[in-house]
Amino acid sequence: MTGIAVRGVAKDFAGTRALDGIDLDIRPGELLALLGPSGSGKTTLLRSIAGLEPLTAGTIHFGGEDATGLRVQDRKAGFVFQHYALFRHMTVAENIAYGLTVRPRAERPARHEILRRVEDLLDLVQLPGIGKRFPGQLSGGQRQRVALARALAVEPRVLLLDEPFGALDAQVRKDLRRWLRDIHQRTGHTTVFVTHDQEEAVELADRVAILNRGRVEQVGSPDEVLDHPANAFVAGFVGQAVRLDVTVAEGRVRADAIELGAAPAGIPDGAASLFLRTGDIAVVRSGGTTSGVVTAITRSAASRRLEIRLSDDLPAVEAEVSLDQQVARGERVALTIRADRLFPATR
């Protein structure tokens, strides 16, 4: 298993900085997600690790080896593209074997060894017996599995995936997430994947790196980035939070003259940003710290989700109630609010 060390990596495109001094350690054998908004530098960083983008500055090490100047093929990184990039005129078996058959003769395995490896990989990706088919005869999910098998065929040191499920429908994506996690546990490859899907990142990854404007904002386990965001950007980006501009005074949080609850320890008085998720707000029968008017109700499988307006000048927030809790649209309800994700306003 090979770890990856990214040090001071910068990348410019026509005078625009896409990566801005990134430092990142990817542990041997871990599954790391690169998550961030469009234009944050996720794919550029992945392609830089693969050697597909020359660096403007910085270094990339695979294990103890400086890979910065190595050619793509010499880095021995398996790369899986979003749109498969399979050769249509080749069979599935020929696609999987391609990286082996184009090696110099002295490094190329024997034909019987290539055939054996292709069959083993088809079994691994749960597609036995389809080696003679062509990509056009496969579903999108099957093609993506073939693309992964092709990346694994060359026995890569690291595996890199660029939004591997982005071109698939929702149910197929969910099925392939579980499958990829199982493959990772069985093969143990150091794996880095790019995604814009937060659910995908927290479900699959051992750790998540949050990128923004070419910089890493936070790296941590799914629990860490969800429950303990490092800054206001992460708090607002991860977890579908609603942002409220608030004021902290004497340990209490207020917005638009409405009392919202106690501030976490260590938050100074003054302007701040509060990020509220559905689970931070509870509808109570009495004793709430504030109240709001229910403006919409939607049903989920096991609960009802309420859209609640605290005042006309504040964004609506959301809370969930059990199916047996009777709440009507237009009703004023008592609330308790947990103000954990609170950050002083930046100047």
C-alpha positions, 0 to 999 in steps of 0.5 A: 500500500502506497501513501501520497504526500502532496506538498505546496502544490499549485496549478495555474491555467492561463493566469488563473490559479486552480490550486493554491499551495495544497498540502495533503497526506493520503494514508496508505490503504485509505479511501479519501474523497475530494469534495467541494463546489464546482471550480474548487480544484477537485479534478485538477488535484486528482489529475495532478496526482495522476501526472495528467497536469504538470504542476506550477509549483510543489511536489507529489510523493508516492510512498518515499518516491518523488513522483513530481517529474515522473511520466503518467505511466511511470507513476503506476496510478490507475485512473477511472474517468466519469464517462468510462473512456472505453474503446468501443471497437474493443471487446470488454476483455481487450479493454481490460487487457489494454494497459498490459498489452501496450507495455514494452515487450520486456515488461509485458506479461505472457498472453496466458497470464493476461487472459488469466488476469482479465478473467480474475478481474471480471470475477472481482467486479462481478461481471463473469463471462462478458469478456467477448461483449462490446461496451455498447452492449453493456449498461452504464453501471456495467461499463463503469465496472469494466473501467475499474477492472481496466484500471486495476489490471495494471496493478496500480500503486494508487487508484484515482477516480474522477466522479466515477458515478456521476453519469449514472442514475440515482439507484445505480449510483447507490448500488455501485457505492456499496460495491466500490466500498467492498472492492476497496476492502478486498483489494486494499488500494490507496484510493482517491475519488472526486465527487460533488455528492456529499452523501456519496462522500460520507458513505464511502470515504474513510476521510473527506478533504473539503476543497474551496477555491483551490485550497483545502479547508478541512480534512477529516472523517465524515463524522468530523467534517459533519459534526465539527466543521473547521470554519464557516465555509465547511459548515455551510457547504456540508450537511445542507445547513441554513445560514443565519446572520446573528449576534452573540451577547453575553453568551446568548445568540440572537437573530432579528431580536429573536432569542435562539439559545446559548452560544458554545463556549469560547465564541466572543460577543459580536456578529457571527454566522449560525448554521442550522441543520434539520436536526438542530431544531426540535419542535416542543410542546412547551418550554421552547427558547423561541417559536416560529410559524409552520409554512410548509409540511412535507412527508418522508418515509418515517417523519414529517419535515416542517419548513418554519419561519422564525420571522419575515426577515430571516430565512426559513429553517427546517425541523422534523417531527414524528408522524403521530405529532399533529402540526398544521400549516400556519400554526405557531410552534415552540422550538428549541435550537442547538447553536453548535455551528456558530462562527464569528463573522470574518472581516 
